Amino acid sequence: MTSGNVAVRRLLGPDARGLLIGFTLLIALFAVASMLVEGFASANNIRSILLLAAFLGLASLGQTMVATVGGLDLSIPFVIGASNILLAYLFGTAIPPALAILIIAALGAVVGLINGILSYRIQGQALILTLGVGFALVGGAQIFTTIGSQYSGTVFSQVPAWFANISSISGKTFGLSFPPVVLIWALVAGLIILWTNRSVSGRALYAIGGNRVAAARLSISEFRVWVTTYTISGVTAAITGMLLLGFSGGGFVGVGDPYLFTTVAAVVVGGTSLLGGAGGYGATIIGVLVLQVLTSFLVGMGLNYAAQQTVFGLLILPMVALYARSPHIRYQI
């Protein structure tokens, strides 16, 4: 390995190859879109891309943590939808808004905790199990919020102006016309990347995902790490659902539906292995930006939703094939 390669790996971490591939794709995609779509590189469009990317990025954070240990969380879109309508409902009660937000965040943590414990106990069934938990949660939320109401799945309430400002395209950050949620995402991303790459507890995720037997011999608690990642996923999904309420101004149970597979797609396009032990949130951020730039590009080209899904599939296939050429970490020892 040359000194240049060593320098790159020290700068970007052990997943430098995936990050460089994703970053190159992102730059190329943005350049092509800027040439073919008028106004694509404008400040307003870039601000819009970053705003929508922040929602997907926060939702994909938990999916990345779970994938790193070798799991998968399909309850994320349902937690997003349930949190969205439940917070809208609580905003219409006498409960202080700040307390309502903490209640929903705690609910997300509880759901994640349940997912983690159950999926750990029933190994190999995380995908179906989390899907079932998600269905139960969103159904219960709909029943609770529609008691005495003629609207099913939609909750109308007054969203506090300060909360709406956080997720608004016209939101102000320190007096500047920039959505605060993008700054929040950047800060959270920085902390997560620092934690996973520079702390013992963060590296434990890679140890569990890479080789559980070896991790156990290092006295790393697989149960604790596994449950922690799912709890993080539940909290970040709940936060995403709440922030989407500030963006739309009204609660809608189906707001999380687009995130069912886009969170997984962002993880895959970023280069994080669904087998665990390789990748990270830095790679997922690149994947999120690639998907969001691509979505904006396709919309600018006038493609409908079905055509967009086709292009996404055609993008994911070669990306997976490209990353698959690198042997998994557990086969490199």
C-alpha positions as CSV (number, residue, x, y, z in Angstrom):
1,M,0.0,0.0,0.0
2,T,1.4,3.4,-1.0
3,S,1.9,6.3,1.4
4,G,-0.8,8.2,-0.5
5,N,-3.3,5.4,0.1
6,V,-2.4,5.3,3.8
7,A,-3.0,9.0,4.0
8,V,-6.4,8.7,2.4
9,R,-7.4,5.9,4.8
10,R,-6.3,7.9,7.8
11,L,-8.3,10.9,6.6
12,L,-11.5,9.0,5.6
13,G,-11.3,6.0,7.8
14,P,-11.4,2.3,6.9
15,D,-14.2,2.7,4.4
16,A,-12.3,5.2,2.2
17,R,-12.9,3.2,-1.0
18,G,-16.7,3.3,-0.6
19,L,-16.7,7.0,0.3
20,L,-14.6,7.9,-2.7
21,I,-16.8,5.9,-5.0
22,G,-20.0,7.5,-3.6
23,F,-18.5,11.0,-3.6
24,T,-17.3,10.7,-7.2
25,L,-20.8,9.5,-8.2
26,L,-22.4,12.5,-6.4
27,I,-20.2,15.1,-8.1
28,A,-20.7,13.5,-11.5
29,L,-24.5,13.4,-11.0
30,F,-24.7,17.0,-9.8
31,A,-22.6,18.2,-12.7
32,V,-24.8,16.4,-15.3
33,A,-28.0,17.6,-13.6
34,S,-26.7,21.2,-13.6
35,M,-26.1,21.0,-17.3
36,L,-29.4,19.5,-18.2
37,V,-31.8,21.1,-15.8
38,E,-32.1,24.9,-15.7
39,G,-31.7,26.3,-12.3
40,F,-30.6,23.0,-10.7
41,A,-27.5,24.6,-9.2
42,S,-29.4,27.6,-7.9
43,A,-29.3,28.4,-4.2
44,N,-33.0,27.7,-3.8
45,N,-32.7,24.2,-5.3
46,I,-29.6,23.3,-3.3
47,R,-31.4,24.5,-0.1
48,S,-34.4,22.3,-1.0
49,I,-32.1,19.3,-1.7
50,L,-30.4,19.7,1.6
51,L,-33.7,20.1,3.5
52,L,-35.1,16.9,2.1
53,A,-31.8,15.1,2.5
54,A,-31.8,16.1,6.2
55,F,-35.0,14.2,6.8
56,L,-33.8,11.1,4.9
57,G,-30.4,11.4,6.5
58,L,-31.8,11.4,10.1
59,A,-34.1,8.5,9.2
60,S,-31.2,6.6,7.7
61,L,-29.0,7.1,10.8
62,G,-30.6,4.3,12.7
63,Q,-30.8,2.0,9.7
64,T,-27.0,2.5,9.3
65,M,-26.3,1.6,13.0
66,V,-28.5,-1.5,12.7
67,A,-27.0,-2.6,9.4
68,T,-23.5,-2.2,10.9
69,V,-24.2,-4.9,13.5
70,G,-25.9,-7.1,10.8
71,G,-29.5,-6.3,11.4
72,L,-32.3,-4.4,9.6
73,D,-35.1,-2.2,10.8
74,L,-38.3,-2.0,8.7
75,S,-40.3,-0.3,11.4
76,I,-38.7,3.0,10.6
77,P,-41.4,4.4,8.3
78,F,-44.1,3.3,10.7
79,V,-42.4,5.0,13.6
80,I,-42.1,8.1,11.5
81,G,-45.8,8.1,10.6
82,A,-47.0,7.3,14.1
83,S,-44.7,10.0,15.6
84,N,-46.0,12.5,13.1
85,I,-49.7,12.1,13.9
86,L,-49.2,11.6,17.7
87,L,-47.2,14.8,18.0
88,A,-49.8,16.7,16.0
89,Y,-52.4,15.2,18.4
90,L,-50.5,16.3,21.5
91,F,-50.0,19.8,20.1
92,G,-53.8,20.1,20.2
93,T,-53.9,19.3,23.9
94,A,-52.9,21.2,27.0
95,I,-49.5,19.4,27.2
96,P,-46.6,21.9,26.7
97,P,-45.0,21.5,23.2
98,A,-41.6,20.7,24.6
99,L,-43.0,18.0,26.8
100,A,-45.0,16.6,23.9
101,I,-41.7,16.3,21.8
102,L,-40.0,14.5,24.7
103,I,-42.9,12.1,25.0
104,I,-42.8,11.1,21.3
105,A,-39.0,10.8,21.4
106,A,-39.3,8.5,24.4
107,L,-42.0,6.5,22.6
108,G,-39.5,6.0,19.7
109,A,-36.9,4.8,22.1
110,V,-39.3,2.3,23.7
111,V,-40.2,0.9,20.2
112,G,-36.6,0.6,19.3
113,L,-35.9,-1.1,22.6
114,I,-38.6,-3.6,21.9
115,N,-37.3,-4.2,18.4
116,G,-33.8,-4.8,19.8
117,I,-34.8,-7.2,22.5
118,L,-37.1,-9.2,20.4
119,S,-34.9,-9.4,17.3
120,Y,-32.0,-10.4,19.5
121,R,-34.0,-13.2,21.2
122,I,-35.4,-14.4,17.8
123,Q,-32.2,-14.3,15.8
124,G,-32.5,-14.1,12.0
125,Q,-36.0,-12.7,12.0
126,A,-35.3,-9.0,12.5
127,L,-36.8,-8.0,9.1
128,I,-40.2,-9.5,9.7
129,L,-40.3,-8.8,13.4
130,T,-39.6,-5.1,13.0
131,L,-42.2,-4.9,10.2
132,G,-44.8,-6.5,12.5
133,V,-43.9,-4.1,15.4
134,G,-44.2,-1.2,12.9
135,F,-47.6,-2.3,11.7
136,A,-48.9,-2.6,15.3
137,L,-47.5,0.8,16.3
138,V,-48.9,2.7,13.3
139,G,-52.3,1.0,13.7
140,G,-52.5,1.8,17.4
141,A,-51.5,5.4,16.7
142,Q,-54.3,5.7,14.1
143,I,-56.9,4.3,16.5
144,F,-55.8,6.6,19.3
145,T,-55.7,9.8,17.3
146,T,-59.0,9.2,15.4
147,I,-61.2,8.6,18.5
148,G,-64.1,11.0,18.1
149,S,-62.7,12.2,14.7
150,Q,-64.0,11.6,11.2
151,Y,-60.6,11.8,9.6
152,S,-58.6,8.6,9.6
153,G,-54.8,8.9,9.5
154,T,-54.8,12.7,9.4
155,V,-54.6,15.0,12.4
156,F,-55.1,18.8,12.2
157,S,-53.6,21.0,14.9
158,Q,-51.7,24.2,15.4
159,V,-47.9,23.6,15.0
160,P,-45.9,26.1,17.1
161,A,-44.2,28.7,14.9
162,W,-40.7,28.0,16.4
163,F,-41.1,24.3,15.7
164,A,-42.3,24.8,12.1
165,N,-39.3,27.1,11.5
166,I,-36.9,24.2,12.2
167,S,-38.1,22.2,9.2
168,S,-39.3,25.0,6.9
169,I,-37.6,25.7,3.5
170,S,-37.9,29.4,4.5
171,G,-36.6,28.7,8.0
172,K,-34.0,31.0,9.6
173,T,-30.7,29.9,11.1
174,F,-29.0,32.6,13.1
175,G,-30.8,35.2,10.9
176,L,-29.8,33.5,7.7
177,S,-32.3,32.0,5.2
178,F,-31.2,28.4,5.8
179,P,-33.3,25.5,7.3
180,P,-32.2,24.8,10.9
181,V,-32.9,21.1,10.4
182,V,-29.9,20.9,8.0
183,L,-27.6,22.3,10.7
184,I,-29.1,19.8,13.2
185,W,-28.4,17.0,10.8
186,A,-24.8,18.2,10.3
187,L,-24.2,18.3,14.1
188,V,-25.7,14.9,14.7
189,A,-23.8,13.4,11.8
190,G,-20.5,14.8,13.1
191,L,-21.2,13.4,16.6
192,I,-22.2,10.0,15.3
193,I,-19.2,9.7,13.0
194,L,-16.8,10.8,15.8
195,W,-18.4,8.3,18.2
196,T,-18.4,5.3,15.8
197,N,-14.8,5.9,14.6
198,R,-13.0,7.2,17.7
199,S,-14.6,5.6,20.7
200,V,-14.4,2.0,22.1
201,S,-18.2,1.7,22.3
202,G,-18.6,2.9,18.7
203,R,-16.1,0.5,17.4
204,A,-17.9,-2.3,19.2
205,L,-20.6,-2.0,16.5
206,Y,-18.1,-3.0,13.9
207,A,-16.8,-5.8,16.1
208,I,-20.2,-7.3,16.5
209,G,-21.0,-7.0,12.8
210,G,-17.6,-8.3,11.7
211,N,-17.3,-11.3,13.9
212,R,-19.5,-12.1,16.9
213,V,-17.3,-14.8,18.3
214,A,-14.3,-12.6,18.3
215,A,-16.3,-9.8,19.8
216,A,-17.4,-12.1,22.6
217,R,-13.9,-13.1,23.4
218,L,-13.1,-9.4,23.7
219,S,-15.8,-9.2,26.3
220,I,-18.1,-7.0,24.1
221,S,-21.7,-7.5,25.0
222,E,-23.6,-8.4,21.8
223,F,-26.9,-7.9,23.6
224,R,-26.1,-4.4,24.8
225,V,-24.7,-3.3,21.4
226,W,-27.6,-4.9,19.4
227,V,-30.3,-3.3,21.6
228,T,-28.5,0.1,21.6
229,T,-28.5,0.3,17.8
230,Y,-32.2,-0.5,17.5
231,T,-33.0,2.0,20.3
232,I,-31.1,4.7,18.4
233,S,-33.0,3.7,15.2
234,G,-36.3,4.2,17.1
235,V,-35.4,7.6,18.5
236,T,-34.1,8.9,15.1
237,A,-37.2,7.7,13.3
238,A,-39.4,9.4,15.9
239,I,-37.4,12.6,15.5
240,T,-37.8,12.5,11.8
241,G,-41.5,12.0,12.1
242,M,-41.7,15.1,14.3
243,L,-39.6,17.2,12.1
244,L,-41.8,16.3,9.1
245,L,-44.7,17.6,11.0
246,G,-43.0,21.0,11.2
247,F,-42.3,20.7,7.5
248,S,-45.9,19.9,6.4
249,G,-47.8,21.7,9.2
250,G,-50.3,18.8,9.5
251,G,-50.1,15.2,10.8
252,F,-50.4,12.4,8.2
253,V,-49.9,8.7,9.0
254,G,-48.5,7.9,5.6
255,V,-45.7,10.5,5.7
256,G,-43.2,7.8,6.5
257,D,-44.1,5.5,3.6
258,P,-41.4,6.8,1.2
259,Y,-38.8,5.9,3.8
260,L,-39.6,2.1,3.9
261,F,-36.9,1.3,1.4
262,T,-35.1,4.6,0.8
263,T,-33.3,4.3,4.1
264,V,-32.1,0.9,3.1
265,A,-31.2,2.3,-0.4
266,A,-29.2,5.1,1.1
267,V,-27.3,2.6,3.3
268,V,-26.6,0.4,0.3
269,V,-25.6,3.2,-2.1
270,G,-23.3,4.6,0.5
271,G,-21.5,1.3,0.7
272,T,-22.4,0.0,4.2
273,S,-22.7,-3.8,4.1
274,L,-26.0,-5.2,5.1
275,L,-24.1,-8.2,6.4
276,G,-22.5,-5.9,9.1
277,G,-19.0,-4.9,10.1
278,A,-18.3,-2.5,7.2
279,G,-19.4,1.0,6.2
280,G,-20.7,3.7,8.5
281,Y,-22.8,6.9,8.7
282,G,-20.3,9.0,6.7
283,A,-20.9,6.6,3.8
284,T,-24.7,6.8,4.3
285,I,-24.6,10.6,4.1
286,I,-23.1,10.3,0.6
287,G,-25.8,7.8,-0.3
288,V,-28.5,10.1,1.0
289,L,-27.1,13.0,-1.0
290,V,-26.8,10.8,-4.2
291,L,-30.5,9.7,-3.9
292,Q,-31.7,13.2,-3.2
293,V,-29.8,14.9,-6.0
294,L,-31.0,12.1,-8.3
295,T,-34.6,12.6,-7.2
296,S,-34.4,16.3,-7.8
297,F,-32.7,15.7,-11.2
298,L,-35.4,13.2,-12.3
299,V,-38.2,15.6,-11.2
300,G,-36.5,18.4,-13.1
301,M,-36.5,16.1,-16.2
302,G,-40.2,15.5,-15.8
303,L,-40.1,11.8,-14.9
304,N,-43.0,10.4,-12.9
305,Y,-42.8,8.4,-9.7
306,A,-42.7,5.0,-11.5
307,A,-39.9,6.1,-13.7
308,Q,-38.0,7.4,-10.7
309,Q,-38.3,4.1,-9.0
310,T,-36.9,2.4,-12.1
311,V,-33.9,4.6,-12.2
312,F,-33.3,4.1,-8.5
313,G,-33.3,0.3,-9.0
314,L,-30.9,0.6,-12.0
315,L,-28.6,2.7,-9.7
316,I,-28.6,0.3,-6.8
317,L,-27.8,-2.8,-8.8
318,P,-24.4,-1.7,-10.1
319,M,-23.5,-0.1,-6.8
320,V,-24.2,-3.3,-4.9
321,A,-22.2,-5.2,-7.5
322,L,-19.3,-2.8,-7.2
323,Y,-19.2,-3.0,-3.4
324,A,-19.6,-6.7,-3.4
325,R,-16.3,-7.1,-5.1
326,S,-14.6,-6.3,-1.8
327,P,-14.6,-9.4,0.5
328,H,-16.5,-9.0,3.8
329,I,-14.3,-8.3,6.8
330,R,-15.0,-11.7,8.4
331,Y,-13.4,-13.4,5.4
332,Q,-10.3,-11.2,5.4
333,I,-8.8,-12.7,8.6
